[in-house]
């Protein structure tokens, strides 16, 4: 798994461009006897393995494959060889883990050690990092679950800051929805020395920026999670010119659909009202991205019980706090009951091969920790055994 991971890491590919990665994945899966399907959502791969002489349960396991447009700064021997592209979120590790699981399951299949009757669908997904219209949504639109039905689905993500190999779960809403809004305030430009002859759009833009947090503080239940961040504010080109327009771009995240609706309604109302108050107009482009990721209670309990029995209670967090990050695996879990969980990546950061202290994902000094792959793959193989034979105790 380490060799596969580092090979993928050296050759990162952005969303819907994972051609070399998907070729590597497909070739390995074919060599292990899987029925391999390619070119799903451009570069997606699905591998199918069936056993038994009767129809049985159908399990899906998913990994993402894409990299990010970041210049790597780790200096590690296996650092990215592609300028401006980097596996800064660990999808190289996720892919390698699922490949390791695939090989282990193929060995069990050859020796007739798989329980009962069943179908395993391994989903290698492109373009998770897109934010909008990513790989999961595209795969579903192209008939993923019609072609490869799943009764349950599991997926993972590494997480820096959690001890290496520790497994973390949460029932219900686990990761936030992710929306964006672009607010364009239009007034009438003019000379900075003659403001009374202009209609300054920077005033409603500034007032809106300050007022946005009143939505969080006064329109949302304090027990609910809601977040509005202004990522861009732009207006004008010269100190002595009142501009025609001023723009704000927002990132909006919630953990509940009803709160998501409230935020959109209040942002629209507030921005339009501020524009009107300053005799300007406001054009709003509101884009809904990934939905709230919700873990199915039954599948989450199955995963927690399996993890605790294999690794012990101390290596498992059964109720980690929810995250305000977003994941397009949420689309899969809207279609199929399942569980998305975290595996600890430890505290790592690298610069020219030297530790520089903890860093998060999406950081040029990040590198996936190979040490967490053993726990992750062992857990998934044990979970498969438990899923298809719930009365059997998993082996460590």
C-alpha positions as CSV (number, residue, x, y, z in Angstrom):
1,X,0.0,0.0,0.0
2,X,2.9,2.4,0.8
3,X,4.4,1.8,-2.6
4,X,1.1,2.5,-4.4
5,X,0.4,5.5,-2.3
6,X,3.8,7.1,-3.0
7,X,3.6,6.3,-6.7
8,X,0.2,8.1,-6.8
9,X,1.6,10.9,-4.7
10,X,4.4,11.6,-7.1
11,X,2.0,11.9,-10.0
12,X,-1.0,13.9,-8.7
13,X,-3.9,14.6,-11.0
14,X,-6.8,17.1,-10.5
15,X,-10.5,16.3,-10.7
16,X,-11.7,14.5,-13.8
17,X,-8.0,14.3,-14.9
18,X,-7.0,11.1,-12.9
19,X,-6.2,9.1,-16.0
20,X,-2.9,7.6,-14.8
21,X,-4.3,6.9,-11.4
22,X,-7.4,5.2,-12.7
23,X,-5.3,3.1,-15.1
24,X,-3.1,1.9,-12.2
25,X,-6.2,1.1,-10.1
26,X,-7.9,-0.7,-13.0
27,X,-4.8,-2.8,-13.8
28,X,-4.3,-3.9,-10.2
29,X,-8.0,-4.8,-9.7
30,X,-8.1,-6.8,-13.0
31,X,-5.0,-8.7,-11.9
32,X,-6.8,-9.7,-8.7
33,X,-9.8,-11.1,-10.6
34,X,-12.3,-8.2,-10.2
35,X,-14.8,-7.3,-12.9
36,X,-13.6,-3.8,-13.6
37,X,-15.6,-1.0,-15.2
38,X,-13.9,2.3,-16.2
39,X,-14.7,5.7,-17.7
40,X,-17.5,6.3,-15.2
41,X,-17.7,10.1,-14.7
42,X,-14.7,10.4,-17.0
43,X,-12.1,8.7,-14.8
44,X,-14.0,6.8,-12.2
45,X,-13.5,3.1,-11.7
46,X,-15.9,0.5,-10.2
47,X,-14.7,-3.1,-9.5
48,X,-17.1,-5.9,-8.7
49,X,-16.6,-9.2,-6.9
50,X,-19.4,-11.7,-6.4
51,X,-19.4,-14.9,-4.4
52,X,-21.8,-17.6,-3.4
53,X,-24.5,-19.4,-5.4
54,X,-27.4,-17.2,-4.4
55,X,-28.1,-13.4,-4.4
56,X,-26.9,-11.8,-1.2
57,X,-26.2,-8.4,0.3
58,X,-24.4,-5.8,-1.8
59,X,-21.7,-3.7,-0.1
60,X,-20.0,-0.5,-1.5
61,X,-16.6,0.8,-0.4
62,X,-15.5,4.1,-1.8
63,X,-12.2,6.0,-2.1
64,X,-11.5,9.4,-3.8
65,X,-8.5,9.8,-6.2
66,X,-8.0,13.5,-7.0
67,X,-5.3,16.0,-6.0
68,X,-5.3,19.7,-5.4
69,X,-3.8,22.7,-7.3
70,X,-1.1,23.3,-4.6
71,X,2.7,23.5,-4.9
72,X,4.1,20.9,-2.6
73,X,6.7,22.1,-0.1
74,X,7.6,18.9,1.8
75,X,10.8,18.1,0.1
76,X,10.2,14.4,0.7
77,X,11.7,11.8,-1.7
78,X,8.2,10.9,-3.0
79,X,7.1,14.5,-3.3
80,X,4.9,15.6,-6.3
81,X,6.8,15.7,-9.6
82,X,4.1,17.8,-11.2
83,X,4.4,21.6,-10.6
84,X,1.4,23.2,-9.0
85,X,-0.3,19.9,-8.2
86,X,-0.2,18.0,-4.9
87,X,-2.0,15.3,-3.0
88,X,-2.5,17.6,-0.1
89,X,-5.7,15.9,1.3
90,X,-4.6,12.3,1.4
91,X,-6.7,10.9,-1.4
92,X,-3.5,9.1,-2.5
93,X,-3.7,7.2,0.8
94,X,-7.4,6.6,0.6
95,X,-6.9,5.0,-2.9
96,X,-4.0,2.9,-1.6
97,X,-6.0,1.7,1.4
98,X,-8.9,0.6,-0.8
99,X,-6.5,-1.2,-3.1
100,X,-5.1,-3.0,-0.1
101,X,-8.5,-4.1,0.9
102,X,-9.3,-5.2,-2.6
103,X,-6.2,-7.5,-2.7
104,X,-6.9,-8.9,0.7
105,X,-10.6,-9.7,-0.2
106,X,-9.4,-11.3,-3.5
107,X,-7.2,-13.7,-1.5
108,X,-10.1,-14.6,0.7
109,X,-12.2,-15.1,-2.3
110,X,-9.7,-17.5,-4.0
111,X,-9.5,-19.6,-0.8
112,X,-13.3,-19.6,-0.4
113,X,-13.2,-17.8,3.0
114,X,-15.7,-15.1,2.2
115,X,-18.9,-15.5,4.3
116,X,-22.3,-16.3,2.8
117,X,-23.4,-14.9,-0.5
118,X,-22.6,-11.3,-1.6
119,X,-21.4,-8.6,-3.9
120,X,-18.6,-6.2,-3.2
121,X,-18.6,-2.9,-5.2
122,X,-15.3,-1.0,-4.9
123,X,-15.9,2.7,-6.0
124,X,-12.8,4.7,-6.9
125,X,-14.3,8.2,-7.4
126,X,-12.8,11.2,-9.2
127,X,-13.1,14.9,-8.5
128,X,-14.1,15.1,-4.8
129,X,-12.4,18.5,-4.5
130,X,-14.5,20.2,-7.1
131,X,-17.0,21.8,-4.6
132,X,-19.7,21.8,-7.2
133,X,-20.7,19.1,-9.7
134,X,-18.0,16.8,-8.4
135,X,-17.4,13.1,-9.0
136,X,-20.0,11.6,-6.7
137,X,-22.8,13.6,-8.2
138,X,-21.6,12.8,-11.7
139,X,-21.3,9.1,-11.0
140,X,-24.8,9.0,-9.7
141,X,-26.2,10.8,-12.7
142,X,-24.4,8.2,-14.9
143,X,-26.3,5.4,-13.2
144,X,-23.8,4.2,-10.5
145,X,-26.3,2.6,-8.2
146,X,-28.5,1.3,-11.0
147,X,-25.5,-0.5,-12.5
148,X,-23.9,-1.4,-9.2
149,X,-26.6,-1.6,-6.5
150,X,-25.5,-1.2,-2.9
151,X,-27.4,-2.0,0.2
152,X,-24.8,-0.2,2.3
153,X,-21.7,2.0,1.7
154,X,-18.7,2.9,3.7
155,X,-15.9,5.5,3.1
156,X,-13.1,7.1,5.1
157,X,-10.9,10.2,5.4
158,X,-7.6,10.7,7.1
159,X,-7.6,13.4,9.8
160,X,-4.4,15.2,11.1
161,X,-4.5,15.9,14.8
162,X,-6.1,12.5,15.7
163,X,-3.6,9.8,16.9
164,X,-2.4,7.6,14.1
165,X,-4.8,4.7,13.3
166,X,-7.5,5.8,15.8
167,X,-11.0,5.4,14.2
168,X,-13.6,8.0,14.7
169,X,-17.4,7.8,14.0
170,X,-20.5,9.9,14.4
171,X,-24.1,8.9,13.8
172,X,-26.4,11.3,11.9
173,X,-25.2,14.7,10.6
174,X,-21.4,14.5,10.4
175,X,-20.2,17.0,7.8
176,X,-21.6,20.3,6.7
177,X,-23.3,21.4,3.6
178,X,-21.3,23.8,1.5
179,X,-22.9,26.7,-0.4
180,X,-21.5,29.9,-1.9
181,X,-23.0,33.3,-2.7
182,X,-21.7,36.1,-4.9
183,X,-23.3,39.5,-4.0
184,X,-22.8,42.2,-6.6
185,X,-23.8,45.7,-5.4
186,X,-24.3,48.2,-8.3
187,X,-24.5,51.9,-7.8
188,X,-23.3,54.8,-9.9
189,X,-19.6,55.6,-10.1
190,X,-18.2,59.0,-9.9
191,X,-15.4,61.3,-8.7
192,X,-14.3,60.7,-5.1
193,X,-14.4,64.5,-4.5
194,X,-18.1,64.6,-5.6
195,X,-19.7,61.7,-3.7
196,X,-23.1,63.4,-3.7
197,X,-23.3,62.9,-7.5
198,X,-22.6,59.2,-7.2
199,X,-24.3,56.2,-5.5
200,X,-21.5,54.4,-3.7
201,X,-21.9,50.6,-3.7
202,X,-19.2,50.1,-1.2
203,X,-21.5,51.3,1.5
204,X,-24.2,48.5,1.2
205,X,-21.4,46.0,0.6
206,X,-19.7,47.0,3.9
207,X,-22.9,47.2,5.8
208,X,-23.8,43.7,4.5
209,X,-20.4,42.3,5.5
210,X,-20.9,43.5,9.1
211,X,-24.6,42.5,9.2
212,X,-24.1,38.9,8.0
213,X,-23.0,37.7,11.4
214,X,-26.3,38.9,12.9
215,X,-27.9,36.1,10.9
216,X,-25.8,33.6,12.8
217,X,-26.3,35.4,16.1
218,X,-30.0,36.2,15.8
219,X,-31.7,34.1,13.2
220,X,-30.2,30.6,14.0
221,X,-30.9,28.5,17.1
222,X,-27.7,28.8,19.2
223,X,-27.7,25.0,19.5
224,X,-27.4,24.6,15.7
225,X,-24.3,24.9,13.6
226,X,-24.1,27.7,11.1
227,X,-21.2,29.5,9.5
228,X,-20.9,32.4,7.1
229,X,-17.4,33.5,6.0
230,X,-16.6,36.3,3.6
231,X,-13.7,35.0,1.4
232,X,-13.5,37.9,-1.0
233,X,-14.4,41.6,-0.9
234,X,-13.6,43.7,-4.0
235,X,-14.4,47.1,-5.3
236,X,-12.7,49.8,-7.3
237,X,-9.3,50.4,-9.0
238,X,-8.3,53.9,-7.8
239,X,-8.4,56.0,-4.6
240,X,-10.1,58.9,-6.4
241,X,-12.8,57.0,-8.1
242,X,-16.1,55.8,-6.6
243,X,-16.7,52.4,-8.3
244,X,-19.8,51.3,-10.1
245,X,-19.8,47.9,-8.3
246,X,-18.7,46.2,-5.2
247,X,-18.6,42.4,-4.7
248,X,-18.7,40.0,-1.8
249,X,-18.2,36.2,-2.1
250,X,-19.4,34.1,0.8
251,X,-18.9,30.5,2.0
252,X,-22.0,29.2,3.9
253,X,-22.1,25.9,5.9
254,X,-24.7,24.2,8.1
255,X,-25.4,20.8,9.5
256,X,-29.2,20.9,9.0
257,X,-31.3,21.4,5.9
258,X,-33.7,23.8,7.6
259,X,-30.8,26.0,8.8
260,X,-29.5,25.9,5.3
261,X,-32.8,27.3,4.0
262,X,-32.8,30.0,6.7
263,X,-29.3,31.2,5.9
264,X,-30.2,31.5,2.2
265,X,-33.4,33.4,2.9
266,X,-31.8,35.8,5.3
267,X,-28.7,36.5,3.2
268,X,-30.9,37.3,0.2
269,X,-33.2,39.5,2.3
270,X,-30.4,41.3,4.1
271,X,-28.3,42.1,1.0
272,X,-31.3,43.3,-1.0
273,X,-32.4,45.5,1.9
274,X,-29.0,47.0,2.4
275,X,-28.7,47.8,-1.3
276,X,-32.1,49.5,-1.2
277,X,-31.2,51.5,1.8
278,X,-28.2,53.0,0.0
279,X,-30.1,53.5,-3.3
280,X,-28.2,50.7,-5.0
281,X,-29.1,47.4,-6.6
282,X,-27.9,43.9,-5.5
283,X,-27.5,40.9,-7.8
284,X,-27.2,37.6,-6.0
285,X,-25.8,34.3,-7.4
286,X,-26.5,31.7,-4.7
287,X,-25.1,28.2,-5.5
288,X,-25.8,25.2,-3.4
289,X,-22.9,22.7,-3.2
290,X,-22.5,19.5,-1.3
291,X,-25.3,18.6,1.0
292,X,-25.1,17.6,4.7
293,X,-23.3,14.3,5.1
294,X,-25.5,12.0,7.2
295,X,-24.4,8.7,8.6
296,X,-27.0,5.9,8.9
297,X,-27.5,4.9,12.6
298,X,-27.6,1.1,12.0
299,X,-24.5,1.1,9.7
300,X,-22.6,3.5,12.0
301,X,-23.3,1.2,15.0
302,X,-22.1,-1.8,13.0
303,X,-18.9,0.1,12.2
304,X,-18.3,1.2,15.8
305,X,-18.9,-2.3,17.2
306,X,-16.6,-3.9,14.6
307,X,-13.9,-1.3,15.3
308,X,-14.1,-1.7,19.1
309,X,-14.0,-5.5,18.9
310,X,-11.0,-5.5,16.5
311,X,-8.9,-2.7,18.1
312,X,-10.4,-2.1,21.6
313,X,-12.5,0.7,23.0
314,X,-9.5,3.0,23.5
315,X,-8.7,3.1,19.8
316,X,-12.2,4.2,18.8
317,X,-14.1,7.4,19.2
318,X,-17.8,6.5,18.8
319,X,-19.1,10.1,18.9
320,X,-16.6,12.6,17.5
321,X,-17.9,16.2,17.1
322,X,-19.3,17.1,13.7
323,X,-17.1,18.8,11.1
324,X,-17.9,22.0,9.2
325,X,-15.9,20.7,6.3
326,X,-17.8,19.2,3.4
327,X,-17.6,16.0,1.4
328,X,-19.3,14.9,-1.8
329,X,-19.7,11.4,-0.4
330,X,-22.8,13.0,1.1
331,X,-24.5,12.4,-2.3
332,X,-23.8,8.7,-2.1
333,X,-25.1,8.5,1.5
334,X,-28.3,10.2,0.3
335,X,-28.9,7.2,-2.0
336,X,-27.5,4.4,0.2
337,X,-27.4,3.9,4.0
338,X,-23.8,3.9,5.2
339,X,-21.1,5.5,7.3
340,X,-18.3,7.9,6.6
341,X,-15.6,7.8,9.2
342,X,-12.2,9.2,10.1
343,X,-8.8,7.5,10.6
344,X,-6.2,9.4,12.6
345,X,-3.2,10.8,10.6
346,X,-1.2,12.0,13.6
347,X,0.6,15.4,13.7
348,X,2.7,15.7,10.7
349,X,4.3,18.5,8.7
350,X,7.3,18.4,6.5
351,X,9.9,20.8,4.9
352,X,12.8,19.4,3.0
353,X,12.3,16.1,4.8
354,X,12.4,17.8,8.2
355,X,9.4,17.9,10.7
356,X,8.0,21.4,10.9
357,X,5.1,20.6,13.3
358,X,1.4,19.9,12.9
359,X,-0.4,21.0,9.8
360,X,-3.9,20.4,8.3
361,X,-4.9,19.0,5.0
362,X,-4.8,21.4,2.0
363,X,-1.4,22.6,3.3
364,X,1.8,22.5,1.2
365,X,3.7,20.8,4.0
366,X,1.1,18.0,4.5
367,X,1.8,14.4,3.7
368,X,-0.5,11.4,4.3
369,X,0.8,9.2,7.1
370,X,1.5,5.7,5.8
371,X,1.4,4.3,9.3
372,X,-2.4,4.7,9.4
373,X,-3.1,2.4,6.5
374,X,-2.7,-0.9,8.4
375,X,-5.5,0.0,10.8
376,X,-7.8,1.4,8.1
377,X,-7.5,-1.6,5.8
378,X,-7.7,-4.1,8.6
379,X,-10.9,-2.4,9.8
380,X,-12.5,-2.5,6.4
381,X,-11.7,-6.1,5.8
382,X,-13.2,-6.9,9.2
383,X,-16.2,-4.8,8.5
384,X,-16.9,-6.7,5.3
385,X,-16.7,-10.0,7.2
386,X,-19.1,-8.7,9.9
387,X,-21.5,-7.1,7.4
388,X,-21.9,-10.4,5.4
389,X,-21.9,-12.6,8.5
390,X,-23.2,-10.5,11.5
391,X,-23.1,-13.5,13.9
392,X,-19.3,-14.0,13.4
393,X,-16.9,-12.2,15.7
394,X,-14.3,-10.3,13.7
395,X,-10.7,-11.4,14.0
396,X,-8.0,-9.0,15.0
